[in-house]
């Protein structure tokens, strides 16, 4: 999937801004995330796009304040479910069942004839 450079850059700038706000070095965050400093620099500069796993590690490492906002952006850019939601669903079977129940109810409501 091709993600436009300016969109990757927007995500990278959000990451870099929070890292700098927390006064964390590039090397320290990269080490926490088990990636190279060069890879983190490329992510922050919009050159490469991180995997979901790496992205979530970065957010944790830099204590990202508004995770839902940046996770929504990540999801929009990849045309997928935001990674924080996906991670939660993977680890919470009850949530998955609840969503399926809602989906079934919505489908039934759509199938009912209008009166």
N, C-alpha and C positions, 0 to 999 in steps of 0.2 A: 504494500500500500504506500502510495506517495503522499507525504505530508508536506505541505508548502513550507519553505524555509522560514518565512516570517512567523508562521504559527509555532514552529519548533523554537524559534528565537524568543517568542513571548513566554513560552513555558520555561525555557532556560533562564530568562531574566527573572522570573518569579523565584526560581530556585536559588539563583545567585544572590538576589536581593535578601532573601531570608538567611542564607548562609552568612552573608556579610553583616547583617543585622545582629546575628548571634555571635559575631566575631570568631567564626570557625575558619580555620585554614582549609584550603582546597585539599591538601594532603590528608589532614585529619578526617575530613568527611569521606574522602575516597577510601581511606583505610577502613572506616566504620562500615562502609557499603561494600567492601571487598571488590572494588574496581580501581583502576589506575587513576592517578591524578589527571592524566591526559584525557581519559574517557570522561571524567567529570567535567573537565574544562570544555570538552566538545559538546557535552549535554547543555551546559550553561550558555554556550555561545550558539546554540541552535544548529550545530553541525550534525549531530547524531540525535536520535530519539531513543530514550531508555526503554528497556523492557518493563513490564508492569512490576516485576519483582524488584528490579533495581530502583525504579521510580519510588516505590513505597519505602524502600530502605533509605533512600535519600531524604524523603520527607521526615522519617523518624530521626535520622541523624542530625538534621538541622532544626528539629523541633518546629516544623511548619505549623503556623498558627491557624490558618484557615484551610484545613485539609479538604473539606467538601468542595470549595471553590476550585482549587487547583486540580483535584481529582476529576471534577466535572469537565474541566478544560481538557485534561488528558483523554478522557473518554470521548469527548466531542471530536478531538483531533484524530483519534483512531477509529471513530465510528463504532464504539463499543461501550459496554457498561463501565462506569467509573471503577477504577481498580480497587478502591476502598470497599465499594459495595460487593464486587466480585469476591474479594477476599473474605468478607463477612459471610456471604452466602456459602462459600466453600466449607466454612467451618461451622455453619449453623443450619442443620437439616430442618429444624422447625420453621425457620424463616422461609426456606424454599417451599415447604408444604403450605405455609400461609399464603405465599404469593400464588401458588397454583390454585388454591381455593378462591382467591380473589379473581383470578383469570377465568375460572369456571363460572363464577357468579356473573361477571361482566358479560361473558359469552351468552349465558342464558337470558340476561336482560336485553341483549341486542337481538336475540332470536325471537323474543316475544312480539306478537303483532300489536300494532298501535290500536287503541280503542277510540 
